[in-house]
Amino acid sequence: MWGADEHELKATLSRAGSAADRIAHASGFIVARLRREGIDSVVVTGGAAVVLATARDFATLDIDLVTPNADRLDPVLQALGFSRRGSQHIWANERLRIAVQVPASDLPPLSVTDDIEAPTGDVVTIWSVADLMLDRLAQAVFWNANDRLAQALALRAAAGDALDLVRVRQRAAHEGAPMPEILDAFLRLFGSLSAEGEIDDPTYDELSARFWAEIDVLRDRR
């Protein structure tokens, strides 16, 4: 039997146009419910934050939340039909096929946040677009993941002229070598793609190959 809160969440998800949009709707709805219960220190990270920041259909399986109040999420999520997985901070709603997890209680050092409007109309705090970009770039390089490179490029495009390159370079330097050089190679790739008008085009093989060749050299130096 569907509870009233879970039924409302289901109705909200029915308005989504894609799997990624579904995650964006769920993120807005859940964060709003948490705030209604006085749980304000919640930051959306991971793939859900990428989708919120770019409005692109990137695949993501769950909603990652960073909060020091993980144990306080139980009653809110249970009312929405979620069950907790043992002692871990992971909840799943099997009927709605959505999972929520809390991978950390705090963001990494030097991180900042952005407020963004979810498709539900709720304002959601996400790990900043710049920090997400660096995170996705690191995953692309160290996991050899082209899909993460596409996400990093979309995030760079979403940041536009508002990107604080000074802070981004400071964050990259804090991560240590070779992240500053990786960032420089990435920014050159973005500039080349922008000049060619190919940011949203998956056929930029030559430019992408040049980037990966630079990355291979940097990785060999480690």
C-alpha positions as a LaTeX table, in Angstrom:
\begin{tabular}{lrrr}
\hline
Residue & $x$ (\AA) & $y$ (\AA) & $z$ (\AA) \\
\hline
Met1 & 0.00 & 0.00 & 0.00 \\
Trp2 & 1.28 & 3.44 & $-0.95$ \\
Gly3 & 1.61 & 5.99 & 1.84 \\
Ala4 & 0.57 & 9.57 & 1.19 \\
Asp5 & 4.15 & 10.90 & 1.03 \\
Glu6 & 5.34 & 8.11 & $-1.25$ \\
His7 & 2.32 & 8.63 & $-3.50$ \\
Glu8 & 3.22 & 12.32 & $-3.78$ \\
Leu9 & 6.79 & 11.42 & $-4.70$ \\
Lys10 & 5.47 & 9.00 & $-7.32$ \\
Ala11 & 3.28 & 11.73 & $-8.81$ \\
Thr12 & 6.26 & 14.08 & $-8.94$ \\
Leu13 & 8.36 & 11.49 & $-10.76$ \\
Ser14 & 5.59 & 10.91 & $-13.30$ \\
Arg15 & 6.18 & 14.45 & $-14.58$ \\
Ala16 & 9.82 & 13.68 & $-15.49$ \\
Gly17 & 10.71 & 13.34 & $-19.16$ \\
Ser18 & 13.72 & 11.00 & $-18.90$ \\
Ala19 & 15.60 & 8.81 & $-16.46$ \\
Ala20 & 18.01 & 11.64 & $-15.63$ \\
Asp21 & 15.16 & 14.14 & $-15.29$ \\
Arg22 & 13.54 & 11.66 & $-12.91$ \\
Ile23 & 16.61 & 11.84 & $-10.66$ \\
Ala24 & 16.52 & 15.65 & $-10.83$ \\
His25 & 12.83 & 15.67 & $-9.81$ \\
Ala26 & 13.49 & 13.20 & $-7.00$ \\
Ser27 & 16.44 & 15.27 & $-5.73$ \\
Gly28 & 14.35 & 18.42 & $-5.50$ \\
Phe29 & 11.46 & 16.64 & $-3.82$ \\
Ile30 & 13.59 & 14.79 & $-1.26$ \\
Val31 & 15.74 & 17.79 & $-0.32$ \\
Ala32 & 12.59 & 19.89 & 0.14 \\
Arg33 & 11.13 & 17.23 & 2.46 \\
Leu34 & 14.33 & 17.08 & 4.48 \\
Arg35 & 14.34 & 20.84 & 4.88 \\
Arg36 & 10.71 & 20.78 & 5.95 \\
Glu37 & 11.82 & 18.52 & 8.80 \\
Gly38 & 14.60 & 20.90 & 9.80 \\
Ile39 & 17.45 & 19.06 & 8.06 \\
Asp40 & 19.09 & 21.96 & 6.23 \\
Ser41 & 22.71 & 20.85 & 5.93 \\
Val42 & 22.27 & 18.70 & 2.82 \\
Val43 & 24.38 & 18.99 & $-0.33$ \\
Val44 & 23.60 & 17.00 & $-3.48$ \\
Thr45 & 26.74 & 15.59 & $-5.11$ \\
Gly46 & 27.62 & 12.90 & $-7.65$ \\
Gly47 & 25.66 & 12.20 & $-10.80$ \\
Ala48 & 22.46 & 13.77 & $-9.49$ \\
Ala49 & 24.28 & 17.09 & $-9.00$ \\
Val50 & 25.74 & 16.84 & $-12.52$ \\
Val51 & 22.25 & 16.39 & $-13.95$ \\
Leu52 & 20.91 & 19.31 & $-11.92$ \\
Ala53 & 23.78 & 21.56 & $-12.98$ \\
Thr54 & 23.75 & 20.71 & $-16.69$ \\
Ala55 & 20.12 & 19.68 & $-17.38$ \\
Arg56 & 21.63 & 16.91 & $-19.52$ \\
Asp57 & 20.58 & 13.26 & $-19.69$ \\
Phe58 & 23.63 & 11.73 & $-18.05$ \\
Ala59 & 23.00 & 8.29 & $-16.59$ \\
Thr60 & 23.01 & 8.08 & $-12.81$ \\
Leu61 & 21.70 & 5.38 & $-10.51$ \\
Asp62 & 21.13 & 7.19 & $-7.23$ \\
Ile63 & 21.10 & 10.45 & $-5.33$ \\
Asp64 & 24.26 & 11.21 & $-3.34$ \\
Leu65 & 23.80 & 13.50 & $-0.35$ \\
Val66 & 26.56 & 14.91 & 1.82 \\
Thr67 & 25.27 & 15.75 & 5.29 \\
Pro68 & 26.42 & 15.51 & 8.91 \\
Asn69 & 22.85 & 14.46 & 9.78 \\
Ala70 & 22.68 & 11.10 & 7.98 \\
Asp71 & 20.91 & 9.28 & 10.82 \\
Arg72 & 18.17 & 11.91 & 10.87 \\
Leu73 & 17.19 & 11.00 & 7.32 \\
Asp74 & 15.56 & 7.70 & 8.37 \\
Pro75 & 12.04 & 8.89 & 9.26 \\
Val76 & 11.77 & 11.21 & 6.25 \\
Leu77 & 12.94 & 8.61 & 3.74 \\
Gln78 & 10.91 & 5.84 & 5.33 \\
Ala79 & 7.78 & 7.95 & 4.91 \\
Leu80 & 8.70 & 8.19 & 1.22 \\
Gly81 & 8.86 & 4.40 & 0.92 \\
Phe82 & 12.63 & 3.95 & 1.30 \\
Ser83 & 14.22 & 1.17 & 3.33 \\
Arg84 & 17.68 & 1.44 & 4.84 \\
Arg85 & 20.30 & $-1.12$ & 3.83 \\
Gly86 & 21.56 & $-2.43$ & 7.15 \\
Ser87 & 23.81 & $-0.08$ & 9.08 \\
Gln88 & 24.96 & 1.72 & 5.94 \\
His89 & 23.73 & 5.16 & 4.97 \\
Ile90 & 22.02 & 3.77 & 1.88 \\
Trp91 & 18.26 & 3.75 & 1.31 \\
Ala92 & 16.32 & 2.25 & $-1.57$ \\
Asn93 & 12.74 & 2.48 & $-2.78$ \\
Glu94 & 12.30 & $-0.66$ & $-4.86$ \\
Arg95 & 8.88 & 0.31 & $-6.18$ \\
Leu96 & 10.10 & 3.64 & $-7.52$ \\
Arg97 & 13.58 & 2.31 & $-8.39$ \\
Ile98 & 15.44 & 5.13 & $-6.65$ \\
Ala99 & 18.30 & 4.96 & $-4.17$ \\
Val100 & 19.72 & 7.57 & $-1.82$ \\
Gln101 & 23.10 & 7.35 & $-0.16$ \\
Val102 & 25.26 & 9.52 & 2.07 \\
Pro103 & 28.88 & 8.88 & 1.05 \\
Ala104 & 30.34 & 11.50 & 3.41 \\
Ser105 & 29.43 & 13.91 & 6.16 \\
Asp106 & 31.52 & 16.79 & 4.76 \\
Leu107 & 32.72 & 18.01 & 1.38 \\
Pro108 & 36.44 & 17.85 & 0.52 \\
Pro109 & 38.66 & 20.75 & 1.64 \\
Leu110 & 38.37 & 24.03 & $-0.32$ \\
Ser111 & 34.97 & 23.01 & $-1.70$ \\
Val112 & 32.14 & 25.48 & $-2.20$ \\
Thr113 & 28.47 & 25.00 & $-3.05$ \\
Asp114 & 25.96 & 26.42 & $-5.50$ \\
Asp115 & 22.21 & 26.82 & $-5.12$ \\
Ile116 & 20.25 & 25.64 & $-8.13$ \\
Glu117 & 16.56 & 25.27 & $-8.92$ \\
Ala118 & 15.40 & 21.69 & $-9.42$ \\
Pro119 & 12.64 & 20.86 & $-11.95$ \\
Thr120 & 10.24 & 20.69 & $-9.00$ \\
Gly121 & 10.81 & 24.40 & $-8.35$ \\
Asp122 & 12.70 & 23.67 & $-5.12$ \\
Val123 & 16.10 & 25.27 & $-4.54$ \\
Val124 & 18.74 & 22.59 & $-4.00$ \\
Thr125 & 22.29 & 23.06 & $-2.75$ \\
Ile126 & 24.81 & 21.18 & $-4.87$ \\
Trp127 & 28.55 & 20.72 & $-4.77$ \\
Ser128 & 29.62 & 23.65 & $-6.94$ \\
Val129 & 29.71 & 23.29 & $-10.70$ \\
Ala130 & 33.48 & 23.95 & $-10.63$ \\
Asp131 & 34.10 & 21.28 & $-7.97$ \\
Leu132 & 31.92 & 18.79 & $-9.83$ \\
Met133 & 33.88 & 19.54 & $-12.99$ \\
Leu134 & 37.18 & 18.73 & $-11.27$ \\
Asp135 & 35.70 & 15.61 & $-9.69$ \\
Arg136 & 34.41 & 14.32 & $-13.04$ \\
Leu137 & 37.70 & 15.21 & $-14.73$ \\
Ala138 & 39.68 & 13.22 & $-12.13$ \\
Gln139 & 37.34 & 10.26 & $-12.59$ \\
Ala140 & 37.72 & 10.49 & $-16.37$ \\
Val141 & 41.51 & 10.41 & $-16.17$ \\
Phe142 & 42.07 & 7.88 & $-13.41$ \\
Trp143 & 39.22 & 5.55 & $-14.42$ \\
Asn144 & 39.79 & 5.96 & $-18.20$ \\
Ala145 & 36.13 & 6.99 & $-18.43$ \\
Asn146 & 35.09 & 8.93 & $-21.52$ \\
Asp147 & 31.58 & 9.38 & $-20.14$ \\
Arg148 & 33.04 & 11.29 & $-17.19$ \\
Leu149 & 34.99 & 13.48 & $-19.60$ \\
Ala150 & 31.72 & 14.32 & $-21.35$ \\
Gln151 & 30.23 & 15.28 & $-17.97$ \\
Ala152 & 33.24 & 17.47 & $-17.11$ \\
Leu153 & 32.92 & 19.27 & $-20.45$ \\
Ala154 & 29.18 & 19.82 & $-19.93$ \\
Leu155 & 29.89 & 21.22 & $-16.47$ \\
Arg156 & 32.55 & 23.58 & $-17.87$ \\
Ala157 & 30.00 & 24.77 & $-20.43$ \\
Ala158 & 27.38 & 25.21 & $-17.70$ \\
Ala159 & 29.78 & 27.33 & $-15.63$ \\
Gly160 & 30.35 & 29.73 & $-18.53$ \\
Asp161 & 32.11 & 33.01 & $-17.77$ \\
Ala162 & 31.29 & 32.64 & $-14.08$ \\
Leu163 & 33.93 & 29.94 & $-13.62$ \\
Asp164 & 36.47 & 31.09 & $-11.02$ \\
Leu165 & 39.64 & 29.78 & $-12.64$ \\
Val166 & 41.82 & 31.01 & $-9.78$ \\
Arg167 & 39.92 & 28.88 & $-7.27$ \\
Val168 & 39.74 & 25.93 & $-9.69$ \\
Arg169 & 43.51 & 26.01 & $-10.10$ \\
Gln170 & 43.93 & 26.19 & $-6.32$ \\
Arg171 & 41.71 & 23.12 & $-5.92$ \\
Ala172 & 43.69 & 21.27 & $-8.60$ \\
Ala173 & 46.97 & 22.17 & $-6.91$ \\
His174 & 45.60 & 20.94 & $-3.58$ \\
Glu175 & 44.94 & 17.56 & $-5.22$ \\
Gly176 & 48.63 & 17.37 & $-6.15$ \\
Ala177 & 50.44 & 16.38 & $-9.32$ \\
Pro178 & 49.47 & 15.83 & $-12.04$ \\
Met179 & 46.04 & 17.45 & $-11.53$ \\
Pro180 & 47.15 & 21.01 & $-12.43$ \\
Glu181 & 48.56 & 19.75 & $-15.74$ \\
Ile182 & 45.48 & 17.60 & $-16.33$ \\
Leu183 & 43.31 & 20.67 & $-15.76$ \\
Asp184 & 45.34 & 22.68 & $-18.27$ \\
Ala185 & 44.96 & 19.93 & $-20.89$ \\
Phe186 & 41.22 & 19.79 & $-20.20$ \\
Leu187 & 40.81 & 23.55 & $-20.55$ \\
Arg188 & 42.66 & 23.45 & $-23.86$ \\
Leu189 & 40.33 & 20.68 & $-25.02$ \\
Phe190 & 37.30 & 22.72 & $-24.00$ \\
Gly191 & 38.63 & 25.77 & $-25.81$ \\
Ser192 & 39.21 & 23.77 & $-28.99$ \\
Leu193 & 35.76 & 22.17 & $-28.84$ \\
Ser194 & 34.14 & 25.55 & $-28.22$ \\
Ala195 & 35.92 & 27.01 & $-31.23$ \\
Glu196 & 34.67 & 24.12 & $-33.37$ \\
Gly197 & 31.15 & 24.25 & $-31.91$ \\
Glu198 & 31.41 & 20.61 & $-30.87$ \\
Ile199 & 30.76 & 20.67 & $-27.11$ \\
Asp200 & 27.46 & 18.82 & $-27.55$ \\
Asp201 & 28.70 & 16.69 & $-30.44$ \\
Pro202 & 30.03 & 13.20 & $-29.57$ \\
Thr203 & 32.11 & 13.07 & $-32.79$ \\
Tyr204 & 35.10 & 15.10 & $-31.64$ \\
Asp205 & 37.44 & 12.09 & $-32.00$ \\
Glu206 & 40.56 & 13.96 & $-33.13$ \\
Leu207 & 40.43 & 16.58 & $-30.38$ \\
Ser208 & 39.58 & 13.97 & $-27.76$ \\
Ala209 & 42.44 & 11.76 & $-28.95$ \\
Arg210 & 44.84 & 14.69 & $-28.59$ \\
Phe211 & 43.66 & 15.22 & $-25.01$ \\
Trp212 & 44.09 & 11.56 & $-24.10$ \\
Ala213 & 47.58 & 11.55 & $-25.64$ \\
Glu214 & 48.53 & 14.43 & $-23.33$ \\
Ile215 & 47.04 & 12.58 & $-20.37$ \\
Asp216 & 49.03 & 9.44 & $-21.19$ \\
Val217 & 52.25 & 11.47 & $-21.06$ \\
Leu218 & 51.27 & 12.97 & $-17.70$ \\
Arg219 & 50.37 & 9.58 & $-16.26$ \\
Asp220 & 53.70 & 8.12 & $-17.41$ \\
Arg221 & 55.52 & 10.80 & $-15.38$ \\
Arg222 & 53.91 & 9.70 & $-12.10$ \\
\hline
\end{tabular}
